[in-house]
Amino acid sequence: MASLLMGGRSKIEHQGGEMNRKEVEKVLNEKIRPRLAADGGGVDLVEVRKDNTVVVKLTGACGCCPFSLMTLKAGVEQTLRDVFPEIKEVIAE
């Protein structure tokens, strides 16, 4: 978790248009998964809903960590929101 929360905020360019699964996966692959993996965790994208809610599943060490809500909101959601300001929220399955 610390790796994700402490990471820099270099921007990934969002080309505009509708936020979609492919673009969210790109950010997960480039910005979020490597940092979670450094702490033995991971994240799977479950769904990108029409109302701009992103549903994920935290895996590995993140799935059972008592700080998983902090990782989800302050790490995953904030990183995705930096690229996709239109995100309503990120929730865990």
C-alpha positions in Angstrom: 0.0 0.0 0.0 2.7 2.4 0.9 4.2 2.2 -2.6 0.9 3.3 -4.2 0.2 6.1 -1.8 3.7 7.5 -1.9 4.2 7.3 -5.7 4.6 10.3 -7.8 1.8 11.7 -9.9 3.1 11.7 -13.4 0.2 12.1 -15.7 -1.1 9.6 -18.2 -2.8 11.5 -21.0 -6.5 10.8 -21.3 -7.5 11.4 -24.9 -11.0 12.6 -23.9 -14.2 11.0 -25.0 -15.9 8.3 -23.0 -14.0 6.6 -20.2 -13.8 2.9 -21.1 -12.4 -0.4 -19.9 -9.4 -0.3 -22.2 -8.3 3.1 -20.9 -8.8 2.2 -17.3 -6.9 -1.0 -17.8 -4.0 1.0 -19.3 -3.8 3.2 -16.1 -4.0 0.2 -13.9 -1.2 -1.5 -15.8 1.1 1.5 -16.0 0.5 3.3 -12.7 -1.3 1.1 -10.1 -0.5 -2.6 -10.5 3.3 -2.1 -10.3 3.1 -0.3 -7.1 0.6 -2.7 -5.5 2.8 -5.7 -6.7 5.8 -4.1 -4.8 3.8 -4.8 -1.6 2.6 -8.3 -2.7 -0.9 -7.1 -3.9 -2.8 -6.5 -7.0 -6.0 -5.3 -8.5 -8.4 -6.7 -11.1 -10.8 -4.5 -13.0 -14.3 -6.0 -12.7 -16.4 -3.4 -14.5 -16.6 0.2 -15.7 -20.3 1.2 -15.3 -22.2 3.7 -17.4 -22.5 6.0 -14.4 -18.6 6.2 -14.3 -18.3 4.0 -11.3 -15.3 1.7 -11.5 -15.5 -1.7 -9.8 -12.3 -3.5 -8.9 -11.2 -6.5 -6.8 -8.1 -6.1 -4.7 -6.0 -9.3 -4.8 -3.0 -10.8 -3.1 -1.9 -9.1 0.1 -4.3 -6.2 -0.7 -7.3 -8.5 -0.6 -6.9 -9.2 3.1 -5.1 -6.1 4.3 -6.7 -4.0 7.1 -5.7 -0.9 5.1 -7.4 -2.0 1.9 -10.0 0.7 2.0 -7.3 3.3 2.3 -5.5 1.7 -0.7 -8.7 1.7 -2.6 -9.7 5.3 -2.0 -6.4 7.1 -1.5 -4.4 5.0 -4.0 -6.5 3.4 -6.7 -9.4 5.9 -6.9 -7.2 9.0 -6.6 -4.7 7.8 -9.3 -7.6 7.0 -11.6 -9.3 10.3 -10.9 -6.1 12.1 -11.8 -6.5 10.7 -15.3 -10.3 10.5 -15.4 -11.9 13.4 -13.5 -15.3 12.1 -14.5 -15.0 9.1 -12.3 -17.9 8.9 -9.8 -16.1 6.5 -7.5 -14.1 3.3 -7.3 -15.6 0.5 -5.3 -14.4 -3.0 -4.4 -16.3 -6.1 -5.3 
